[in-house]
Amino acid sequence: MTDIAELESQASELELAKFDHSDAWELGTSIREGALQAGLRVAIDIRRASGAVLFRASFPGLTADLEDWIDRKSALAFRFEESSALVTERMASFGLPEGSTGWLDPARYVLAGGAVPIKVTGAGVVAVVTVSGASSAEDHALIVEGIRTLKAA
């Protein structure tokens, strides 16, 4: 995975000026296109803290297990208001054994990359985008590239 300093740098780089339903659609479809180009089969979810789903897509052949991964990754990103990759790397730097969730309830949270909070300047976290189905690093990279594409539009 990426190191902590790089993940922290990404977090500030990815802050948006606004984020609405149209932006969620653009972001989700951009991530889907990136996954297609990379030959990755993933599920994509963008939701608000209230649970309102702004975008959802899944490639054929994926299992229902990914629903659980999406829920637990997004819960981690909402709880810490940081990417799940960054939280996972910080936990590892504290010596938490691989596969452990420490004090976090493993039924509710998972330490794995692939969920990034959508932060809007002046508003804070307004949503979380989650990708699951590839490796943690690939899931995270798809989101980062998607947000960069959205910002550049």
Secondary structure by P-SEA (a helix, b strand, c coil): cccaaaaaaaaaaaccccccaaaaaaaaaaaaaaaaaacccbbbbbbcccccccbbbbcccccaaaaaaaaaaaaaaaaccccaaaaaaaaaaaccccccccccccccccccccccccccccccccbbbbbccccaaaaaaaaaaaaaaaaac
